Amino acid sequence: MIHGLQEDNIASSSGMTDWHELAERVLDGDSITAAEGLAILRCPDDDLLDLLSAAFRIRRRFFGKTVQLNFLINAKSGLCPEDCSYCSQSRVSKAAIPKYNILDRERLLDGARIAHDRGAKTYCIVISARGPNERELQAVEELVPEIKRQYDLKICTSLGLLAQEQADRLKACGVDRVNHNVNTSPEFYGQICSTHTYQDRVATLRAVRQAGLEICSGGIIGMGEAETDVVRMALELHDVGAEAIPINFFNAIEGTPLEGVDRLDPRYCLKVLCLFRFANPSRELRIAGGRELHLGSLQALGLFAANSIFVGDYLTTKGQAPQADYAMIEDLGFIVTRTSPAPAENEGQPAASRR
């Protein structure tokens, strides 16, 4: 059951839907229902371009034709005590990845320089951990003011579970946003992790909000969850009020418990992005890990629903070359921005200038 909707009562969700009428209702301030979310995921492939066109109406209202770039650095790799079955850095993973403690100041500052040079709006500092220890938290507190003195960047940190005092310290040192993904629905969460709960993650999001920080929270698609889990996550993130929503398409890494899982096709991935745009019309929607693998030649179409991507590599997997991202954005007639555009604003930095 999701948001009051039972699976045996959703026959109408797979029928024909007027996507532009639904988009108009969303633009008028309505929220989509769970049945409508399921209808989006079950959109016939023949109607996919019409669905994308309707999603683009919503995206264009709030973000025009701008694209926000994000750059991520894996500041501490492969030393996490949690047992998340999707993650190459968990304690149960046998994946062949680098393992190291938090990077030194010079390497983290160099990451900020790369982020700035690549036209990124946000520099994302990530550690693999249940939560930050005192040394790691102090390293962030010392580093963030220095980055902000040197570069025009927003700072997002992803440090694991946070207590209120830790979230408050991040706010005080100049962090703008904290990433902590819910990853999936509450119902499915127990199947991918046993060392912490979905509720633990929500508690961290509450602490982040209480500290006055922006919330970045999204999920992973393709781990074996049901369509109802995907819809539940989209609606839950609307209720949480996440300012940014990264959508990862599951990349099954050899050596993890979920290695070999591959249940995605590019058309379904596009429908997922449309779902999250309809459910969260004014929020930054980011195509994150796995976009190159699962969207393939249809990557560009994803930006008719989403308005944000990572430029560069992910945590332990490679992204495509930045020049390919700039070319894709330019070919769409879209433009890179380092600011949060007003509705329908088209001002920004031409992608070509990043070459």
Secondary structure, DSSP 8 states (H G I E B T S, - for coil): -BTTB-GGG-GGGGS---HHHHHHHHHTT----HHHHHHHHT--GGGHHHHHHHHHHHHHHHHTTEEEEEEEEEEEBS------TT-TTSTT-------BS---HHHHHHHHHHHHHTT-SEEEEEE-SSS--HHHHHHHHHHHHHHHHH---EEEEE-SS--HHHHHHHHHHT--EEE---BS-HHHHTTT-SSS-HHHHHHHHHHHHHTT-EEE--EEE-SS--HHHHHHHHHHHHHHT-SEEEEEE----TTSTTTT-----HHHHHHHHHHHHHHSTTSEEEE-TTHHHHTGGGHHHHTTT--EEE-S--SSS----HHHHHHHHHHTT-EEESS---TT---SEEGGGG-
